[in-house]
């Protein structure tokens, strides 16, 4: 994860965000809004503790064979058939980390990073709300997030006729379109800082229509509150940073497969293996005590 630059704000007509302008992004999962460390139950039954420990140990063995810096998918641990007590214990041990993700569509996903960076709890439901998937995934970002955002999005920006009051949006859309079609060196993001652009209400309308809200919404709390929303254009994301008063302080568009602020770094995943091993050792001692 990386820190974000605080922009030097310009002044003058159209350079500041409108007070009554409503930001366009998917609603964030409120039940995932609090960071909490793993809760250790005071009394633990031996059978579910052993089941939970063995499952996490299986995941750890797969993680140890996985090269975190490679492009290979990380291991997944299916929890669909795990007993209720063991599942509750696993969830307590993993806790809630900095990043929450919501995917809407024919199949919905609610994803929460654990306090072990790069370990994600993923729960999927069908259109009727019935559970269809439940797993832990080790990854910089769960595969379903990138796959869904890219599969639904178009390879080109939608054509939008700019109204008379549009100033900079036509040039911005041309820049985004060029970046979508051109190669990106080492997967680096092309970042457009809208905070520094004089934008009229018509400009914002053009961007909202050309880059309609996509199915993926991410909330990252690593550096304040960062809301990341996929758009109808492939690999084009709206990335907005807010302070503690929920005031927008940085408004950007990133052309990249996934914004870096939401990703778990390889070194974080390596550290997670060590900390997960310590947790498993503790659970093993509790099983035999």
ABEGO torsion letter per residue (X at the ends): XBBBBBBBBBBEBGABBBAABBBBBBBBBAAAABBBBBBBBABBBAAAAAAAAAAAAAAAAAAAABBAABABBBBBBBAAABBAAAAAAAAAAAEBBABBBBBBEABBBBBBBBABBGBBBBBBBBAAGBBABBBBBBBABBAAAAAAAAAABBABBBBBBBBAABAAAAAAAAAAAAAAABBBBGGBBBBBBAAABBBBAAAAAAAAAABBBBABBBBBAABEBBBBBBBABBGBBBBBBBBAAGBBABBBBBBBABBAAABBBAAAAAAAAAAAAAAAAAAAAAAAX
